[in-house]
């Protein structure tokens, strides 16, 4: 890196790439490569560049470096993943900038994504009480026989497949301590529409953060799957990073507007 002082024009760039299918588009990689090339010679001191990718988990491919070859190689090595945990990726990028420690630099995060954010990272309250909610149910403990109009196989109010908005009556509890919490990332998975879809979890938010499931909960969540709704009692008020999970101010009416806020409904429990 060229010598510089606090008066020099410094820059720290973090490139964050979503890695579902569209990130394989060579045009995206070309744009990113072009930005890396243009960074040279634009500033009095060459900028530090970090590269992150994210699917349901954020991955730091390389810490901040002045090696253009390393950054270019990482960009070209991006492969497909699933889901879009944008918040964890942005947080990882922000922490990388803080680690470099140049507050007077032009600190910038460049975000590439091909879809809407669908991941939530939080300390979720463990579900220790019987209630009625969307499935799919676990085979153990098995749910009771269902009255007419109820189903324990319906994954929620999606317009896709055979979903018919039927909830499971008296879904058994899978945890025993209601003060325990479950940590990790859950995602509103495939077949997504404005109401919801399958919910998958829990996954690692980033390579440096691990999933935590208390011993008071059934082992059926190990490794992550679509039964996560049976383990999470409800969404907390804020995510792990302090962001409000009740939604953003609405500019008009709509099916996902409540109390003046727009919220992507994850259908964790019945309304």
C-alpha positions as CSV (number, residue, x, y, z in Angstrom):
1,X,0.0,0.0,0.0
2,X,1.2,3.5,-0.8
3,X,2.3,5.6,2.3
4,X,-0.4,8.0,3.4
5,X,-1.4,10.4,6.1
6,X,-4.8,11.2,7.6
7,X,-5.0,14.0,5.1
8,X,-4.7,11.7,2.1
9,X,-7.7,10.6,0.1
10,X,-8.1,7.1,1.6
11,X,-10.8,4.6,0.9
12,X,-12.0,1.2,2.4
13,X,-14.4,-0.7,0.2
14,X,-16.3,-3.8,1.2
15,X,-18.0,-5.7,-1.7
16,X,-20.9,-7.8,-0.5
17,X,-22.4,-10.3,-3.0
18,X,-25.6,-12.2,-2.8
19,X,-25.0,-15.7,-4.2
20,X,-28.3,-17.2,-5.4
21,X,-28.5,-18.2,-9.0
22,X,-28.5,-14.7,-10.6
23,X,-25.1,-13.9,-9.1
24,X,-23.6,-16.4,-11.6
25,X,-24.4,-13.7,-14.2
26,X,-21.1,-12.7,-15.8
27,X,-22.2,-9.1,-16.1
28,X,-22.3,-8.8,-12.3
29,X,-18.8,-10.1,-12.0
30,X,-17.7,-7.8,-14.8
31,X,-19.1,-4.8,-13.0
32,X,-17.4,-5.8,-9.7
33,X,-14.1,-6.4,-11.5
34,X,-14.4,-3.0,-13.2
35,X,-14.9,-1.3,-9.8
36,X,-11.8,-2.9,-8.5
37,X,-9.8,-1.7,-11.5
38,X,-11.2,1.8,-11.3
39,X,-10.3,2.0,-7.6
40,X,-6.6,2.1,-8.5
41,X,-5.5,5.6,-9.3
42,X,-8.7,7.3,-8.2
43,X,-7.4,8.0,-4.7
44,X,-4.1,9.4,-3.4
45,X,-3.6,6.1,-1.6
46,X,-4.8,2.8,-3.0
47,X,-7.9,1.6,-1.2
48,X,-8.2,-1.5,1.0
49,X,-10.7,-3.9,-0.5
50,X,-12.6,-6.7,1.3
51,X,-14.9,-9.2,-0.3
52,X,-18.0,-11.0,1.2
53,X,-20.6,-13.3,-0.2
54,X,-23.9,-14.2,1.4
55,X,-26.7,-16.7,1.0
56,X,-28.4,-17.6,4.3
57,X,-24.9,-17.1,5.8
58,X,-22.5,-14.3,5.3
59,X,-19.0,-15.4,4.3
60,X,-15.9,-13.1,4.5
61,X,-13.9,-14.3,1.4
62,X,-11.0,-11.9,2.1
63,X,-10.3,-9.3,4.8
64,X,-9.4,-5.8,3.7
65,X,-6.4,-6.0,1.5
66,X,-4.5,-4.0,-1.2
67,X,-4.0,-7.2,-3.3
68,X,-6.1,-6.7,-6.4
69,X,-5.3,-10.2,-7.6
70,X,-6.8,-11.8,-4.4
71,X,-10.0,-9.7,-4.7
72,X,-10.4,-10.5,-8.4
73,X,-9.9,-14.2,-7.8
74,X,-12.5,-14.2,-5.1
75,X,-15.0,-12.4,-7.3
76,X,-14.6,-14.8,-10.1
77,X,-14.9,-17.8,-7.7
78,X,-18.4,-16.9,-6.5
79,X,-20.8,-19.8,-6.9
80,X,-24.6,-20.2,-6.3
81,X,-26.2,-20.5,-2.8
82,X,-29.7,-20.1,-1.5
83,X,-31.6,-17.4,0.4
84,X,-30.6,-13.7,1.0
85,X,-29.4,-12.8,4.5
86,X,-28.6,-9.2,3.5
87,X,-28.6,-7.8,7.1
88,X,-25.9,-10.2,8.3
89,X,-23.8,-9.4,5.2
90,X,-24.0,-5.7,5.8
91,X,-23.1,-6.1,9.5
92,X,-20.1,-8.2,8.6
93,X,-19.0,-5.6,6.0
94,X,-19.4,-2.8,8.6
95,X,-17.4,-4.7,11.2
96,X,-14.6,-5.2,8.6
97,X,-14.5,-1.5,8.0
98,X,-14.3,-0.9,11.7
99,X,-11.4,-3.4,12.0
100,X,-9.4,-1.5,9.4
101,X,-9.8,1.6,11.6
102,X,-9.7,4.5,9.2
103,X,-12.5,6.8,10.3
104,X,-11.4,9.6,8.0
105,X,-11.4,7.4,4.9
106,X,-14.1,7.1,2.3
107,X,-15.5,4.0,3.9
108,X,-17.9,2.3,1.4
109,X,-20.0,-0.8,1.2
110,X,-20.9,-1.9,-2.3
111,X,-23.9,-4.3,-2.2
112,X,-24.8,-6.7,-5.1
113,X,-28.0,-8.7,-4.6
114,X,-30.5,-10.4,-6.9
115,X,-33.5,-10.6,-4.5
116,X,-35.4,-9.3,-1.5
117,X,-33.8,-9.9,1.9
118,X,-35.5,-13.0,3.5
119,X,-33.3,-13.8,6.5
120,X,-33.8,-12.8,10.1
121,X,-31.1,-13.3,12.7
122,X,-32.2,-13.1,16.3
123,X,-32.5,-14.7,19.7
124,X,-35.9,-16.3,19.2
125,X,-38.1,-17.2,22.2
126,X,-38.3,-21.0,22.5
127,X,-41.8,-22.4,22.0
128,X,-42.8,-24.3,25.2
129,X,-46.6,-24.1,25.0
130,X,-49.2,-25.9,22.9
131,X,-50.9,-23.6,20.3
132,X,-52.4,-23.7,16.8
133,X,-50.0,-22.7,14.0
134,X,-48.9,-23.6,10.5
135,X,-46.9,-26.8,9.9
136,X,-45.2,-28.9,8.9
137,X,-45.5,-30.8,12.2
138,X,-42.8,-33.1,13.6
139,X,-43.4,-36.8,13.7
140,X,-42.4,-36.7,17.4
141,X,-44.1,-35.4,19.3
142,X,-47.0,-36.1,16.8
143,X,-49.9,-33.7,16.6
144,X,-53.4,-34.9,17.6
145,X,-56.0,-35.9,15.0
146,X,-57.3,-32.7,13.3
147,X,-60.9,-31.4,13.1
148,X,-62.3,-30.7,9.6
149,X,-60.7,-27.7,8.0
150,X,-57.4,-28.1,9.9
151,X,-54.1,-29.5,8.6
152,X,-50.7,-30.2,10.2
153,X,-49.0,-30.5,6.8
154,X,-49.8,-27.0,5.4
155,X,-46.7,-24.8,5.3
156,X,-48.5,-21.5,5.4
157,X,-50.6,-19.0,3.4
158,X,-48.8,-19.2,0.1
159,X,-50.6,-19.2,-3.2
160,X,-48.3,-22.0,-4.5
161,X,-48.5,-25.8,-4.4
162,X,-51.4,-27.3,-2.3
163,X,-51.3,-24.8,0.6
164,X,-54.8,-23.9,1.7
165,X,-54.2,-21.7,4.7
166,X,-55.1,-24.5,7.1
167,X,-53.4,-24.4,10.5
168,X,-52.6,-27.3,12.8
169,X,-54.9,-27.4,15.8
170,X,-53.1,-27.9,19.2
171,X,-49.6,-28.3,17.7
172,X,-47.5,-30.0,20.4
173,X,-44.7,-28.0,22.1
174,X,-41.2,-29.0,21.3
175,X,-39.4,-27.1,24.1
176,X,-39.9,-27.2,27.8
177,X,-38.5,-23.9,29.1
178,X,-40.3,-20.7,27.8
179,X,-37.5,-18.4,29.0
180,X,-34.9,-20.1,26.8
181,X,-34.0,-18.6,23.5
182,X,-32.8,-20.1,20.2
183,X,-30.2,-18.2,18.2
184,X,-29.5,-18.3,14.5
185,X,-31.0,-17.2,11.1
186,X,-34.3,-18.3,9.7
187,X,-35.4,-17.6,6.2
188,X,-38.7,-17.2,4.4
189,X,-37.8,-19.9,1.9
190,X,-39.1,-21.0,-1.5
191,X,-42.5,-20.4,-3.1
192,X,-42.6,-16.9,-1.6
193,X,-45.4,-14.5,-2.2
194,X,-46.5,-11.3,-0.3
195,X,-48.0,-13.4,2.5
196,X,-45.3,-15.9,3.2
197,X,-43.9,-19.3,2.3
198,X,-41.9,-22.1,3.8
199,X,-39.8,-21.1,6.7
200,X,-36.3,-22.6,7.0
201,X,-33.7,-22.5,9.8
202,X,-31.8,-22.2,11.8
203,X,-28.6,-21.4,10.0
204,X,-25.3,-19.7,10.9
205,X,-25.7,-15.9,10.4
206,X,-22.0,-15.7,9.5
207,X,-18.9,-17.8,9.6
208,X,-18.1,-16.3,13.0
209,X,-21.5,-16.9,14.6
210,X,-22.9,-20.3,15.4
211,X,-26.5,-21.6,15.8
212,X,-27.4,-22.1,19.5
213,X,-30.3,-24.5,20.5
214,X,-31.0,-25.0,24.2
215,X,-31.1,-28.5,25.6
216,X,-34.7,-27.9,26.7
217,X,-35.7,-28.2,23.0
218,X,-36.4,-31.3,20.9
219,X,-33.4,-32.3,18.8
220,X,-35.4,-32.2,15.6
221,X,-34.0,-28.7,14.6
222,X,-30.4,-29.9,14.4
223,X,-28.8,-29.0,11.1
224,X,-31.7,-26.7,10.0
225,X,-35.0,-27.6,8.3
226,X,-38.5,-26.4,7.6
227,X,-39.8,-27.5,11.0
228,X,-38.3,-24.3,12.6
229,X,-41.8,-22.8,13.2
230,X,-42.4,-25.5,15.8
231,X,-39.4,-24.3,17.8
232,X,-39.9,-20.5,17.7
233,X,-42.7,-19.1,19.8
234,X,-42.8,-15.7,18.1
235,X,-40.6,-13.1,16.5
236,X,-38.9,-10.8,19.0
237,X,-39.2,-7.0,18.7
238,X,-35.7,-6.6,17.3
239,X,-33.2,-8.8,15.5
240,X,-29.7,-9.6,16.8
241,X,-28.3,-6.4,15.4
242,X,-31.0,-4.2,17.0
243,X,-33.2,-3.6,13.9
244,X,-37.0,-3.3,14.4
245,X,-38.8,-6.5,13.3
246,X,-42.3,-4.9,13.2
247,X,-41.8,-3.5,9.7
248,X,-41.2,-0.1,8.0
249,X,-43.5,2.8,7.7
250,X,-46.1,2.1,5.0
251,X,-46.9,4.6,2.2
252,X,-50.3,3.1,1.5
253,X,-52.7,0.3,2.2
254,X,-52.0,-3.4,1.3
255,X,-52.3,-7.0,2.5
256,X,-49.1,-6.8,4.6
257,X,-49.8,-3.4,6.2
258,X,-50.8,-3.3,9.8
259,X,-50.6,-0.4,12.2
260,X,-49.1,1.8,9.6
261,X,-46.2,-0.6,9.0
262,X,-45.3,-2.9,6.2
263,X,-44.1,-6.3,7.4
264,X,-43.2,-9.5,5.5
265,X,-45.3,-12.0,7.4
266,X,-43.4,-15.2,8.2
267,X,-46.5,-17.1,9.4
268,X,-44.8,-18.5,12.5
269,X,-48.1,-18.6,14.3
270,X,-51.8,-18.1,13.6
271,X,-53.2,-14.6,13.6
